[in-house]
């Protein structure tokens, strides 16, 4: 009896510890991956202009990267900055392969991190076979790409994967083939990332 009680206490504390440590550890690993990416990018610079040559302390690359992002955002927010960004995008849009990759990544990034969301609402649809439902995000209505079928409005839907919602599938579905979820886009993303553990779907 005492052995079972000790085992249950051990299991309880072990599970509690895992619930705290595992998400924290994964977060640290992701941050480390981002820091390493920034660090390796700065390694491409010659020593004469490398920040660590003049400010030799840990994390200087990350600080400069954050400042550069803010400065770029600041510049791109004014009139001349917008014109400069537009000019750069015109050049990129003339390069066949680069154009496709840049536009796709830009739209996806806008949909995830920007206030100007491209994901209009979260829906539930049967995919890829009948009886199996996936959470998808409506990105718009199809006009020229896929015409209306039998008078039914066709929707553009992005179906993200778990636990990485930046990859997934794109499909078209008629309005009557999807069900609106009683979830915001952010709540639906949270559910996908957590493999459905955090919330309950309400239709």
N, C-alpha and C positions, 0 to 999 in steps of 0.2 A: 504494500500500500504506500509506504513512504517512498519506495523507489519510483512508483508511478507518479506520485505527486512531484517529486524532484524532476522527473523527466518532463512533465507537463509545464513546470515552471521554466525549465531550461528551454523548451520549445517556444514558449511564449516570449521570453526575452530574446531568443535567437531571431524569431520572426520579426519582432519589433525593431531589433537592430538592423536586420536586413532591409526592412522597409525604409529606414532612414539612410543607411549607408549606400545602397545600390543606386538610387536616383542621384544622390550627391556625387558618387563616384563617376557615374556616366556623364553628369553635367561637367565635372572637372575634366574628364577625358575629351569632351567636345570642345571645351574652352582651350585645352592644351593643343588640340588639333588646329584650332583657329590661330592661336599664338604661333605655333610652329610654321603654319602657312605664311603668316606675316613675316616671321623671322627669316624664312627661306627666301621670300621675295626680296627682302632687303639685302640678302647675301649677293644678289645679282649686281648690286651697286659696287663700283670701284671703291677701295678704301679711302680715297681722297674726299669722297662726298658721302661716305657712310656715316649715319648719325652717331654710331658708337665710337667712331674715331675721336669725336669731340665731346661726346657725353657718354662716357663708358660706365653705364649702370644698367642693370637688368630691367627690361620692360620699356626701354626707350623706343624700340620699334613699334610696340603696341600703342604707346602714347601718340607717336607721330602719325600712325595709321588712323587713329581716331580723329586727330586734329585735321588730317587731310580729308577724311570723309565729311566732317562738319564744314570745312572750307569749301569743298566741292559743292555740297548742298547749298551753302550760302551764295556762292557764285551763280549756281544754276537757278537760283530763285529770283534773280533780278533780270531786267530786260536784256542786257548784253549777254549775260550768262546763258539765258534761254536760247538766244540766237546762236551762240557758240555751240551749245549742245545740239541744236537742230542741224547746224552745218556739219558737225561730226557724224551725226546719224545719217545724213544724206550721203556722206562718203562711205560709211559702213554698209548702207543699203544698196550700194552699187557693186559690192563684192558678193558673189553668189552664195557661197557656203557660209561665210561670216554673217551675212544678212539674216539667214534663216535661224542660226544659233542665237544671235544677239536679240532678235525680236522675240523669240520664244522665251528666252531666259528673262528678258525685261518684263514681259507680260506676266510671267509666273511670279517674279519677284514683287511686282506691283500688287498682284492679287494677295500676296501673303503679308507683306510688311507695310504697304502704303495705306493711307487713309482712303485712297481712291480704289476701292475694292473692285476686282473683276468678278469675284464670286458673289452672285446676287442672292442666292438662298441655298439652303441644304435640302436635299431631297433623298428619297429612298427609291431605288429601282432594281428590278430583277436583272442581274448581270453575273456572269456571262450566260447562264442558263436559267430556265424557269425554276422557281422554288428557291433560288439563291439570291439574296438581296444584298446590295452594296449601298453605302452612303456616297452620294455624288454632289457636286456643286454646279449649279446652273451658271454658265458664263454668258449666256445671251440666247437670242432666238435666231434660228437659221433662216436666212433669206435667199441668197443666191446659191449657197453651197448645196443645200438639200431643200428642194421645194416642199410645200405642204403635201402630205399624203392623205388622200381621201378627205381633204378639207381640214386636217388636223395640224395644228401648229407644232413645228419641230423645234426642240431645244438643244442647245449645245451644252454638253455635260462633261465635266472633268471628274474622274473617279480616282482619288489618291490611294496609295498603298500604305500599309502599316508596317513598321512604325515611322517610315520616312514619307511624309505626305508631299514632298517635292517631286516624287516620281509617281506615275500612275497611268491611267488610260483615258482616252478621249473618245466620246461617242455622241451620236445623235439619238434622241428619243422623243416620241410625241408627248404632248402635255398629259394625255390620259394614261401614259405608261409610268408616270412618276407620282410619288406621294410626298407632299410637303411634310417636313419634320418640324416638330415644335422645339426646334433648336436654332440658335444663332449659328452663323458660320464659324465663329470662334469656338463655341461649345462643340460643334460637330468635329472640328479639327482636334480638339482635346480628346474626344472620344476615340478618334482614329489613332492618334499617337499612343494613347494608353491601352489600345486593343479592346476598347469597350468597357473597361473596368470602372471608369469614373462616373458614367452616367447611364440612364435608362432611356431608350428611345420612346418618344411619344408621337403618335401619328394623328 
